[in-house]
């Protein structure tokens, strides 16, 4: 049922990928007019805020999402100049600087009246949809991440517990498929090495559940007999139920519901292929009432699937990618890469990247993306258009990772990537003369 606020006019949503933004604009950069006007054409303008606000007083966690990500409050005006009016905050960096930065991030976003989702003082808050109120209708969005340290997961608030601050997490489990003979080998290895000694004790004393029928766990790895070796994964059923309920609740009060989903896993060895559990989750989200799922996480574009006429963007890749110029790194990071514990961030990152020769910034595909624009009429999706963007790959680090409208050559590379990664879903595209990529939608029923 459509919300009574929905007007006859077309309601549009624009969305960016992961905004890993930690540094302000240099003097010679500002977002180009084509990009800002495209983003601004959306009534709701959503992005994954892949950092935390940190004024320098927030304590680093003992772990991070790969790089301790933080944005000084002085950088916020530059971020806001892109024009987004809704932030998804659930990702692998949400607790990089502990609850200190989590609370500061929430306080800051609330202070500028920026709707946000995916983090909160407890799991109920983190799970709940945020709403962008527009003259053309209400857009609700939920933010969820399957990539997180266990300590980052928010906890339930109950009559006996105040809950735990953290993020809206989707837990999942991976299982390795082996032949019956290989499974016997795994069991023999476990017996001879004693790797399961503590686990077997925990099972006997009731601290751990026994292996599920037909499976065997060696250390932290789960194995199952199958005709053909491989691996698969599945979502935590409790999380699926909780998130399905949240989507259904948002559906009752909003005209359009969007799920922003962050994932860092792949199907086999190709990072462009979404993992089975993530496909399971995205399908559930659409079936529960989401009008679109917009993924991110692994920095590259992934395929687009149309499920019942609703789009699943398995990953938009990056919108801003500045993880090579983070302002602060804790001693833990310095120790990891063999530099003095009080080294500045530049020294530590130079060690990690071997002078800029290795790492995520060495690959062009991490600097190519699209900004989708979804158009809805009376609650029905009628058009998907995408503006190709590039992020100043191999340019000076003051501008490296900042977005601009893609030129013709880069747009061709982006279109080819979308066609390749979407082929398994049967999704088709067309390239307009103005450089905009359109998704070919099925005929309306």
Secondary structure by P-SEA (a helix, b strand, c coil): cccccccccbbbbbbcccccccccccccccccaaaaaaaacccbbbbcccbbbbccccccccccccccccccccccccccccccccccccccccccccaaaaaaaaaaaaaacccccccccccccccbbbbbbcccbbbbbbbbbcccccccbbbbbccccccccccccccbbbbbbbcaaaaaaaaaaaaaaccaaaaaaaaaacccccccccccccccbbbbbccccbbbbbccaaaaaaaaaaaaaaaacccbbbbbbbbccccccccccccaaaaaaaaaaaaacccbbbbbcccbbbbbbbcccbbbccccccccccccccccccaaaaaaacccccccaaaaaaaaaccccccccccccccbbbbbbbbbccccccbbbbbbbbcccccccccccccccccaaaaaaaaaaaaaaaccccbbbbbcccccccccccccc
